[in-house]
Every structure is written in structure tokens, then in C-alpha cells.
Amino acid sequence: MTYGMNEFIRDLVEKDISPDDQIYDYLSDTDIPRLEVLLHRLDHIRSLDAKEIAKSRSKPHPHSSVRSVRGRQAAMLGKVLEQIMLTLLKGCRCISVGANIRSTTSEIDFLVQVGPLALVIPIFKSAKTHLIGEAKCYSSGFKSEWVNELVGIMQLHSANHSIIFTASPSKVLRAEHRHAIQLHGVKGDRVIPFGLAQVKEIAGGKNFLKVLSDQYVRVLNATNDLAI
């Protein structure tokens, strides 16, 4: 006798195991130790004092000015953020991920191709074939311009869903940012902000796809608690 989906779900329920949690855990298994290392590295780079570093270097050093040190610091932060995002995305067995994709019109940080199993996750089901991602690692806060620019890039790549991965300071997004996301959403272009608040949830034990799905629902409903 074939053991079907109904029997599988019934057995899980009888054992007080959430079928949804089992699906999330099967589809996404994040390397938490690596994620914690990368978060620690991000914090360490951010804690460096550019003025003190510049002061300690002699003139022949290629990065002896404060401006140069800060530029190098920003580049390192961007690289670590990219590694964090790839750790999350590549932990999913239902999608395939490419980084730094160049086309005839533009370059995108991440291209996420949706596999058949991914269609049980709302954001991937709605995205259909693929979505794109951009990494923004700035000391400044979230910007509406990021949303507008990313929607333009989405259109160039025949995508209607995207994720802004940002390492900007964690905070609840201001009304103007939520409105920008909502206005594009009305036209069918979905931009999901994903920040360190969400990454730290995952490092604390939450499933990446569950956290992403929760963030997606907040975007769809334009809730006041949409945060990064």
C-alpha cells in the first residue's frame, strides 16, 4: 500500500510535529556556525576606527587616508554581506543561485532560479521562474531610491520579485520607505527588504525560508512593523 501525503501529514500531526515546519526544514538548512562567524566578522569590520587606522599608517601605504580606509572598509563589509546572503540562499535545496550576474544591460548581485519544490513557498510560487537580489551595505539607513532602482533592474531581467539584502542599521522602516515598496507592489513588482534583524533571527535558530515568508507577508500587507 502506498504511503501517501495524507498519511504522512496525519502521522506528523499525531506526533505533534508541524507539517509546515517539516517542509521548511527540508527545503532550507542554513549553515549556522558559518553564519555566526560571518556576523562576527561583519561586526568586527564595522567596529574598526578608520581615523585611528589611517593615523597609524605611513604615507607610502596605499590606504593611508581616512577616506581610503573607509572605502576599503565598505568594500570588506560588502563582501561579507554577500557571503552571508549566499550562505542563506545556497542552504536551500529548492532553488539555484548565481552571484554577480552580468547581462547585456546591467549587473545583478544575485539571480535566484526557482525549482519545482520551491513552489510550495509563497514568494517563489508568485515569482514563478526567478527573482533577483541586490546587496546594500551602507552605514546610512534604508533608502527609497534603492527600491526604485531595483524595480528598474527587475524589469530589465524579466523579474517581478526581488530582495534587497542590506546591512544598514536595523530598524523599522519609515512610512516613506513602506509606501515606495507598496506603490511598486500595486503594479505587481514586489521588493522584499531583508536585513540584519532577519539574519540574526536565523542565527538564533529560525528557518530562513520561514523568516523570508514572514517578511514577504509583511510586504504584501504593508504592515507598520516591516523592519530590516
C-alpha positions in Angstrom: 0.0 0.0 0.0 1.4 3.4 -1.0 2.3 5.8 1.9 0.6 9.0 0.6 0.8 12.6 1.6 -2.3 12.4 3.7 -0.9 9.6 5.8 2.4 11.5 6.1 0.7 14.6 7.4 -1.6 12.6 9.7 1.5 10.9 11.3 3.2 14.2 11.8 0.1 15.7 13.5 -0.3 12.6 15.7 3.3 13.1 16.8 2.6 16.8 17.5 5.0 17.8 14.7 4.1 20.7 12.5 4.0 19.7 8.8 4.8 23.3 7.8 8.0 23.2 9.9 9.0 19.9 8.4 8.6 21.3 4.9 10.6 24.5 5.8 13.3 22.4 7.4 13.6 20.0 4.5 13.8 22.8 1.9 16.3 25.0 3.9 19.2 24.0 6.1 21.4 27.0 6.9 25.0 26.5 8.0 24.5 28.3 11.3 28.2 28.1 12.5 29.3 29.8 9.3 26.6 32.4 9.6 27.7 33.2 13.1 31.3 33.6 12.0 30.3 35.9 9.2 28.1 38.0 11.5 31.0 38.3 14.0 33.3 39.3 11.1 30.8 42.0 10.0 30.6 43.4 13.5 34.4 43.4 13.7 34.9 45.3 10.5 32.3 47.8 11.5 34.0 48.4 14.8 37.2 49.5 13.2 38.1 53.2 13.6 39.1 54.5 10.2 40.7 57.6 11.7 42.9 55.5 14.0 43.9 53.1 11.3 44.8 56.0 8.9 46.8 57.7 11.6 48.9 54.5 12.3 49.9 54.2 8.6 52.8 55.9 6.8 52.2 57.8 3.6 53.5 55.1 1.2 50.7 52.8 2.3 48.1 52.6 -0.4 45.3 53.2 2.2 46.8 55.8 4.4 44.0 58.4 4.2 40.8 58.2 6.2 38.8 58.3 3.0 40.7 55.4 1.6 40.4 53.4 4.8 36.7 53.9 4.8 36.4 52.9 1.2 38.3 49.7 1.9 36.2 49.1 5.0 33.0 49.5 2.9 34.3 47.0 0.3 35.1 44.4 3.0 31.6 44.9 4.5 30.0 44.4 1.1 32.0 41.2 0.6 30.9 39.8 4.0 27.3 40.7 3.3 27.5 38.9 0.0 28.9 35.8 1.8 26.1 35.9 4.3 23.4 36.1 1.7 25.0 33.3 -0.3 25.1 31.2 2.9 21.4 31.7 3.3 20.4 31.2 -0.3 22.7 28.2 -1.0 21.3 26.5 2.1 18.0 26.0 0.2 17.7 22.8 -1.8 14.7 24.1 -3.8 16.5 27.0 -5.7 19.7 27.5 -7.6 21.7 30.7 -7.1 24.1 32.6 -9.2 26.1 35.6 -8.0 27.4 38.7 -9.8 25.4 38.0 -13.0 26.2 40.2 -16.0 23.8 40.7 -18.9 23.9 43.0 -21.9 22.1 45.7 -19.9 23.2 45.5 -16.3 24.8 43.5 -13.5 22.9 42.0 -10.6 24.3 40.7 -7.3 22.1 37.5 -7.2 19.9 35.6 -9.6 17.7 33.0 -7.9 16.2 30.4 -10.1 13.0 28.7 -8.7 12.9 25.0 -8.7 9.7 22.8 -8.7 9.9 22.1 -5.0 10.2 25.8 -4.3 6.6 26.4 -5.5 5.3 25.5 -2.0 6.8 28.7 -0.7 4.6 31.7 -1.4 7.3 34.1 -2.6 8.7 31.6 -5.0 5.3 30.5 -6.3 4.5 34.1 -7.0 7.9 34.8 -8.6 7.3 31.8 -10.9 10.7 31.3 -12.6 13.2 33.6 -11.0 13.9 36.6 -8.8 16.9 38.8 -8.3 18.7 40.2 -5.3 20.8 43.2 -4.5 23.2 43.7 -1.6 23.4 47.1 0.1 26.0 47.5 2.8 25.9 51.1 3.9 26.3 52.9 7.2 23.4 55.1 6.2 19.8 53.9 6.6 17.5 52.3 4.1 16.7 54.4 1.1 13.6 54.6 -1.2 16.0 55.1 -4.1 17.2 51.5 -3.6 13.6 50.3 -4.2 13.1 52.4 -7.3 16.4 51.4 -8.8 15.9 47.7 -8.1 12.4 47.8 -9.8 14.1 49.2 -12.9 16.6 46.4 -12.9 13.9 43.8 -12.3 12.2 45.0 -15.5 15.4 44.6 -17.4 15.7 41.0 -16.2 12.0 40.0 -16.7 11.5 39.6 -13.0 8.6 40.7 -10.8 10.1 39.8 -7.4 13.4 40.9 -5.8 15.1 41.0 -2.4 17.2 43.9 -1.0 19.7 42.3 1.3 21.0 45.1 3.5 23.5 45.5 6.4 22.2 49.0 7.1 21.4 49.6 10.8 18.5 47.5 11.9 15.3 49.5 12.3 11.6 49.6 11.5 11.3 51.2 8.0 9.9 54.6 7.8 6.5 55.3 6.2 8.0 56.7 3.1 10.0 53.5 2.5 7.0 51.3 3.1 5.0 53.5 0.7 7.6 53.2 -2.0 7.5 49.4 -1.7 3.7 49.4 -1.7 3.3 51.6 -4.7 5.5 49.3 -6.8 3.7 46.3 -5.4 0.4 47.6 -6.7 1.9 47.3 -10.2 3.0 43.8 -9.5 6.6 44.5 -8.7 7.5 43.1 -5.3 10.6 44.2 -3.4 11.3 42.4 -0.1 13.8 44.1 2.3 15.9 41.6 4.2 18.3 43.0 6.9 20.4 42.0 9.8 17.3 41.7 12.1 16.2 38.8 9.9 19.7 37.3 9.6 20.0 37.3 13.4 16.7 35.6 13.7 18.1 32.8 11.5 21.3 32.7 13.5 19.1 32.2 16.6 17.5 29.1 15.1 14.7 30.2 12.9 14.4 28.8 9.4 15.5 31.1 6.6 12.5 30.3 4.3 10.1 30.8 7.2 11.7 34.2 8.0 11.6 35.2 4.3 8.0 34.1 4.0 7.0 36.2 7.1 8.8 39.2 5.6 7.0 38.7 2.3 3.6 38.7 4.0 4.6 42.0 5.8 5.4 43.5 2.4 2.1 42.3 0.9 0.2 43.8 3.7 2.3 47.0 4.1 2.4 46.4 7.8 3.8 49.1 10.2 6.3 46.6 11.7 8.2 46.0 8.4 11.9 46.2 9.5 15.4 45.3 8.4 
